[in-house]
Amino acid sequence: MYSINETIVALATPPGEGAIGIIRLSGEDAIAIANKIFKGKDLLRQPTHTIHFGRIADGDVLIDEVVVSLFKGPKSYTGEDVVEISCHGSQYVLEQVIQLCVKNGAVPAKPGEFTQRAFLNGKMDLTQAEAVVDLIASQSGAAHHAAMYNLRGGFSEELRQMREELIKFSALIELELDFSQEDVEFADRTMLYELINRLNERTKQLIDSFALGNVIKKGVNVAIIGKPNAGKSTLLNALLNEERAIVSEIAGTTRDTIEEALNINGILFRIVDTAGIREHTADVIEQIGVQRSRDAMSKADIVVYLFDVAESESAAVRGQKEEFDKSGVKYLLVGNKADAVNVEYAKQQFSGIDAPILYISAKNKENIHELKQQLYDIVAAGQVKQEGAIVTNLRHLTGLQEVQKSLQDVKAGMDNNIASDLISLDIRRCLYYLGEITGEITTEDKLDYIFSKFCIGK
């Protein structure tokens, strides 16, 4: 439970040694508390949005030289009086300043409490507040783009427009109920049909966007698998453009999985180089490596099956492809060491496989760009740059699914000429779930759960 009557304090920068650390206070007494420990100008007399140099001291004991920033409510992040104290980044200094603030009346902030106050004070809605977390956690251009769109209110505005249009028709239908004895119709049913169909289509688009949104938010796990000495580690090095994995002509050099991150057109891919898979080996360490390779493959969103075009047989590659098809995993068939053979001959040799094969030379970095593009196309296919919201939050997805059900019930009700009061109930249910997504309709325990997932200081 949060109490907005208290003044809260927390470290707003990551813990650990650094050049600067920022301590944030928010609440009715934020400026007064800061003024008690600040030696310099009288902060109570200073205008908002000003910065002041001075010292933090506990009585006669000097703690640090600081810069204090003042933001008076409602023109602040939380909508309350906010003070940010920029100290030197010593963990000891930061802890001393925080304890001094607590000693003078502040209380330690809970996770997400600053942003929760911003929500409660009308500075942002719930989707914007959740976008703050997504922005902090973003590790790619696409994740940043999606978070910024939501933070700036793009998703909220779409939902707001949907609610306004539904509210208009809901009011007209309920007005009809007041004149039920006179058999009048205020809500044009043709226009209502058009509205429901349009909203249902947009809701479906948002729901469908979650598959891409989940990829943008969490990244894509890619496992490179194949027989020993197929060139998996060489391929990892080529993708990363650095010598990350040890490469040798000795089969079985890679004994454990190696994971590295790769950004392709704004999407984060986690590439896992696995130990070569062979069915029979007496080496206990290699057996463990092979099992870990299988585990990595089972968890992968995409599997890159790498095979040596000079040594592999068409039947073996076809058999692996059929296994992938049965399991439903997304995969790419990649023929490596194309520099050592005639590519046209290799294409003819594997022509009986009913799947596209990309021929590369990991050693010479040939067609590596094409491989990256194919990985990107599997998960994004150009959708990342699309205008409009991309749903990345499971809570939003669940709410939109309920909205979709309600819209379908409204349409079914009109198709079956059910009473207007029942149609009105379905529209109200739809409005409820739209409001729940943005936080216009919520409960305190749900807010506590949502904001508890934030970091302290935000």
Secondary structure, 3 states (H helix, E strand, C coil): CCCCCCCEEEECCCCCCEEEEEEEEECCCHHHHHHHHEECCCHHHCCCCEEEEEEEEECCEEEEEEEEEEECCCCCCCCCCEEEEEEEECHHHHHHHHHHHHHCCCEECCCCHHHHHHHHCCCCCHHHHHHHHHHHHCCCHHHHHHHHHHHCCHHHHHHHHHHHHHHHHHHHHHHHHHCHHHCCCCCCHHHHHHHHHHHHHHHHHHHHHHHHHHHHHHCEEEEEECCCCCCHHHHHHHHHCCCCCCCCCCCCCCCCCEEEEEEECCEEEEEEECCCCCCCCCCHHHHHHHHHHHHHHHHCCEEEEEEECCCCCHHHHHHHHHHHHHHCCEEEEEEECHHHCCHHHHHHHCCCCCCCEEECECCCCECHHHHHHHHHHHHCCCHHHCCCCCCCCHHHHHHHHHHHHHHHHHHHHHHCCCCHHHHHHHHHHHHHHHHHHHCCCCCHHHHHHHHCCCCCCC
